[in-house]
C-alpha cells in the first residue's frame, strides 16, 4: 500500500532531518533577512541605477527592509525560547547560525553597501570595505559563539541582532559619511570584542520585544511621512546607538569593580593570615 509506505518512511526519518517548531521560527528568521536584501535592491538600488524619480534611500523600501530585520530579530528571540520550553532538533544550532548570518550579517552589510552607492556624500569603495567589515565581524562572532563557552546568562561580544540593528540605525541617522563609517566599524568591533552582554531572558526579553515593536512603529511613521515621523526615526536611531555605546561602559565598570573587590578580599585574607 503506497500510503503505508509513506507512513513507514516518515517514521524511519532520522531525528536529525526532522524540523521542530523552533527550527520553523529560525527559517522565518532567514526568510526575513533575504526579503530585507530584496527590498533594499528593488526599492533603493535599482531606482538609483536607473535614474528613477524615486532615487536615494527611498523611505518605504528602506523602512520595509529594516522592519524585516526587526522581524528576523523577533524570530531569533522566540526560537531560543521555544527550543528551551519544548525541544530543538539536532540541527537547530546550525540552522540558527546560518539564519543569523543571512539576517544579521548579509542584510545589514548589504544595506551599508547600497548606502555607499546612493548617498550623495558617500564613497562607494570605502563603504564596500565597511560592509565587508560588518559581514566578517558577524561571521567571526557566530563561529566563536559555536566554539567558546561563556558563563551562563551572558554573550561575549555584542549579539549579532543587536549589532545589525545598530548598523542600520547609524545609516538611517544620515550622519556625515566619515562619522557613519567609523560608527559602523566600531559596531563591528564590538561584535567581536570580549565585552559581556546579557542574554535576553525574562524581563529583558520582554523589554527587547517592546523596543522592537516601538522601532517598527517609528519606521512605519517615517515611511508614510506621518507628522513627526522624521523626528521619531531620528530619536529611535539615536537611542539604539546610545544603548550600543553605554552597555559596554556598564559592562566594563562592572568588571573593574569585580576586579577591585577580588583584590580587596585577597588582601584582607592575606592580612588575616599574618600573625
N, C-alpha and C positions, 0 to 999 in steps of 0.2 A: 504494500500500500504506500503510495507516494507521501501521503500526509504523515503516516507513521515514521517513514524515513526522515522527514524533515524534523519531527519532534526528537528523534534519536540523535540527529546531527546537532540540534540545539543543546541537548543535554550533554553531549560529548565535547562541546566547545570548551577549550581551555579557559580557566579563570582569567588568564592574562589578556584575553581578547574580549571580555565582557565589559561593557561600559556601565559605570554606576551613575547615580543621579549627580554626584559631584563632578564626574567626567563630562556629563552633558553641559553643566554650567561652565566648565572650563572651555569646552568647544564654543560656547556662546561668547566667551571672552575673546577667543581667536577670531571669530566672525566679526565682532565689533571692531577689532583692530584692522582687519582687512578692509572693512567698509569705510573706516576713517581714511585710509590711504586712497580709496576710490573717490570719496568726496573731495579730498584735497586735490586730486588730479583733475577731475572733471569740472569742479566748480571754481578752482583757483588757478591751477597751472595752465590748463588748455585755453580758457578765455584770455589769459595773458599772452600766450604764444600766438594766438590767432588774432590778436589786437581787437578783441571784442570790446563792446562798450562797458561790460562788467569785468573790468580788469583789476589786478591787485588782489589784496586779501579780501575777497568777496565775503560779505558778512554771513550770509546764510550758509554757505558751504563751509567756511571756517568754523562757525558755531556748530554745525552738524558734525564735523569731524571731531571736534573737541568733546561734544556731548557723547559721541560714540566711544571715545576713550574713557569718559567717565562711566559709561555703561559697562565697559570692559572691567573697570576697577570694581564696580558693584559685583559683577560675576566672580571676579577674583576673590573678593571678600567673602562671598557666600559659599563658593565651592570648598573653601577650607572649613567653614563652619559645618557644612553638610557632611563633609568627609569625617569630621570628628564625631558628629552626632550619629551618623548612620554607618557608612563604610566607604572605603575607597578601593578602586581596583588596583592591581599591581602596577599598572602603567600610569596611575594618577599623577605621580610626581613628575614623570617625563612629559605628560600632556600639559601640566601646569607650566613647566619651564618653557616649552615650545610656544604655548599660547602667550605667555608673558613677553617672550621675545618679539612676537608679532605686534602685540598691542602697546607695549611699553618700551620697546626698542626700535622697531622699524617705523611704526606710525609717528612717534614724536620726532625721530631723526629725519624722516621724510618731510615733516611739517617744517622743520628748520631749513632743510634744503630748498623747499619751494619758497619759503620766506626770502631766502637769499637771492632767488631768481626774480621775484616780483616786487620787492620793496625798493623804493627809489634810492635810498642811501646805502643799500646793502652791496656787498661784493660776493658774487656768486661762488667763486672758487674758495674763498675764505669760509663762507657759510657751509660749503660742502665739507670742509675739514671739520667744522664744528659738528655737523650732522654725523660724520664718521666717529667722532669722539663720543657722542651720545650713544650711538649704536654699540660701539665696542665696550663702553662702560657697562651697559646692560648685559652684554654677552659675558663679560668677566664677572659681573655680580651674580648672575644666575649660575654660572659654573662654580663659583666659590660657595654659593649657598648649598649646592649639592654635595660639596666635599668637606666643608668646615662645620664643626659642631660648636654652637654658642650656647650660652646659658638660656634656660627656658624663659620665654616671655619677651625676648629681645631679638632684633635683627642687627647684624653687623653691616653698617653702611645704610644709606637711605634706601628704603624699599623702592623697587622699580616703578610701581604705580604712582607713588608719591613723587618720584623723580620725573616721570613723564608729564604729570600734571604741572609740575613746577616749570619744566622746559616750555610747554605751550603757553603757560601764563606769562613767562618772560617775553615770548614772541608777541603775544596779543597786547602786551602793555605798550608796545611801539616805542621803546626807548631808542636812543641813538644806536647805530649798528655796533660800534665798538663795545658799548656797555652791554648790549644784548648778547654778543658773542662771549664776553667774559663771564657773564652770569650763567650762560648755558654750559660753558666749560666747567665753571665752578660747581654747578649742579651735578655734572657727570663725575667730577672728582668725589663729591660727597657720596655718590652711589657705590664707589669702590673703596671708600675710606673705611676706617675701623671704628667710626663713631657709632655708638649704640642707639638704636631707635626702638621704641616699644612696639610690640605686636598689637594689632587692633583686636582686642578681646574685651568682652563685657561692655562697660560704659564707653570705652574708647572706640569700639566698633560702632556703637550707636551714634557717637559724635561724628565719626568719619562718614557714616551714611547720611547723616543730616547735612554735613558740609557738602557732600557730593550733590545731593538734591538741591541745595541752595545754589550751588555753582551752575547746575543745569538751568535753574530759573533765571539767573543773571545772564547766561548766554542766550537764552530764548528772548529775553527782553532786549538785549543788544541786537540780535539777529532781526527782529521785527521792528527795530527803530522805535521802541517804546519810549515815552518821556523818562529821561534819566537813565536810559539803558546804557549809554556810554559810561556814565559815572559808576553805575553798578558793576559793569565789566571791569573797569579800572580798579575799583575797590576790591573786587573778588580776586583779581590777579595779584594785587599788592599784598593782600592777606596771605595768599598762598606762598608768595615769595618770602614774606616775613616769617611765616611758620617754618619754611625750609631753612631759613638763616638762624632762627632762635633755638630750634630743637638741638642742634649740635652744641650751642653755647650752654644750654642747661645740662646736656649730657657730659660736656667737658667739666663744668663746675661740679657736678655730682661725682665724677671720677676723682677730681682733685680733692674734694672733701673726704672721700673714702680713703684716699691715699694718706691724707693728713691724720685721719682718725686711726688708721692702722699703725702709722709711725708713732703716734702718741701712746697707743696701747702697748706697743713693743717697748717703748722707753719706760713706761710705768712698770711693765713686767720685769725688765732688767733691773730697775731701781728696787723693786720688791725683793729681788734675789740677793742684792748686795747686803751683807750683814751690817 
